[in-house]
Amino acid sequence: MPVSTHAGETANGVLGAASPEIIDDWAELFQALADTNRLRILLAVHHSPGICVTDLAEAVGMTANATSHALAALRLRGVVRAERSGRERRWRIASDDIHNLLHQVGATHSPLHPDH
């Protein structure tokens, strides 16, 4: 039996076409972004795409090891991606959805990277 909500809609109608899997994926993403350090790292990567771990760690006031660990968690969720540049990895936002979401919360671009 459908669960009654507001004005005769069912719970399924309130959720629209979103499948349980999509909702679970978004919940996992929001959980990853709820960590203050990971969010600060993500905002720094957005501001300066192609930043390396050592520069990123310095920018957010964390150790390189802790920054790498947080980046790995974000990468597993598809939030960031790394590109090899010699011995370093350069980090970028992985998807347009994340990029747009960051703009919705007021994230800015560096004047050095206006086209991303």
VMD Tcl script that draws the C-alpha trace (Angstrom):
set ca {
  {0.00 0.00 0.00}
  {1.47 3.43 -0.92}
  {2.48 5.70 1.92}
  {0.32 8.83 2.05}
  {2.14 12.16 2.21}
  {0.93 15.64 1.32}
  {-2.15 16.34 -0.82}
  {-2.71 12.69 -1.69}
  {0.74 12.07 -3.20}
  {2.50 8.81 -2.52}
  {6.09 8.65 -1.28}
  {7.10 7.40 -4.73}
  {5.48 10.45 -6.34}
  {7.28 12.82 -4.00}
  {10.64 11.27 -4.93}
  {9.85 11.68 -8.61}
  {11.69 9.42 -11.00}
  {14.75 9.05 -8.76}
  {15.59 5.40 -8.26}
  {16.79 4.10 -4.90}
  {20.25 3.57 -6.44}
  {20.48 7.22 -7.55}
  {19.38 8.38 -4.12}
  {21.99 6.13 -2.50}
  {24.69 7.51 -4.83}
  {23.81 11.11 -3.97}
  {23.68 10.29 -0.25}
  {27.17 8.80 -0.46}
  {28.41 11.88 -2.33}
  {26.91 14.26 0.21}
  {28.43 12.18 3.01}
  {31.86 12.57 1.37}
  {31.35 16.32 1.03}
  {30.17 16.68 4.63}
  {33.72 16.27 5.92}
  {35.22 19.74 6.42}
  {38.73 18.81 5.28}
  {37.52 17.02 2.15}
  {35.30 19.95 1.27}
  {38.17 22.41 1.75}
  {40.35 20.22 -0.48}
  {37.63 20.02 -3.10}
  {37.17 23.81 -3.11}
  {40.94 24.27 -3.49}
  {41.07 21.78 -6.39}
  {38.17 23.63 -8.01}
  {39.91 26.97 -7.57}
  {43.26 25.71 -8.87}
  {42.75 22.74 -11.21}
  {45.89 20.73 -11.78}
  {47.21 21.39 -8.28}
  {49.63 18.82 -6.86}
  {49.28 17.23 -3.43}
  {52.10 19.19 -1.79}
  {50.69 22.55 -2.93}
  {47.18 21.45 -2.05}
  {48.25 20.31 1.44}
  {49.93 23.66 2.04}
  {46.87 25.55 0.78}
  {44.48 23.76 3.13}
  {46.85 23.48 6.10}
  {47.10 19.71 6.20}
  {49.91 17.20 5.86}
  {50.56 15.75 2.42}
  {49.68 12.29 3.78}
  {46.31 13.41 5.18}
  {45.58 15.31 1.96}
  {46.39 12.24 -0.15}
  {44.11 10.12 2.00}
  {41.23 12.59 1.60}
  {41.82 12.81 -2.16}
  {41.68 9.02 -2.40}
  {38.27 9.03 -0.67}
  {37.01 11.72 -3.06}
  {38.42 9.89 -6.07}
  {36.66 6.65 -5.08}
  {33.37 8.54 -5.15}
  {34.12 10.05 -8.57}
  {34.49 13.58 -7.24}
  {38.10 14.22 -8.32}
  {40.51 12.66 -10.78}
  {44.28 12.66 -11.02}
  {46.46 13.14 -14.06}
  {50.12 12.15 -14.09}
  {52.65 14.90 -14.66}
  {56.08 13.34 -14.35}
  {56.29 11.98 -10.82}
  {53.39 14.07 -9.57}
  {49.66 13.68 -9.79}
  {47.69 16.78 -10.64}
  {44.15 16.90 -9.31}
  {40.97 18.15 -11.00}
  {37.23 18.03 -10.48}
  {35.96 14.83 -12.12}
  {32.52 15.84 -13.35}
  {30.46 18.77 -14.55}
  {27.80 17.93 -11.96}
  {30.28 18.43 -9.11}
  {31.70 21.54 -10.78}
  {28.22 23.05 -11.09}
  {27.32 22.08 -7.54}
  {30.42 23.91 -6.28}
  {29.37 27.03 -8.16}
  {25.95 26.79 -6.53}
  {27.60 27.08 -3.10}
  {29.75 30.02 -4.19}
  {33.03 28.41 -5.24}
  {35.23 30.60 -7.42}
  {37.87 30.12 -10.07}
  {41.43 31.35 -9.83}
  {42.24 34.17 -12.27}
  {45.00 31.81 -13.48}
  {42.35 29.25 -14.53}
  {39.36 31.27 -15.82}
  {38.36 28.78 -18.54}
  {37.66 25.71 -16.45}
}
mol new
graphics top color blue
foreach p $ca { graphics top sphere $p radius 0.5 }
foreach p [lrange $ca 0 end-1] q [lrange $ca 1 end] { graphics top cylinder $p $q radius 0.2 }
display resetview
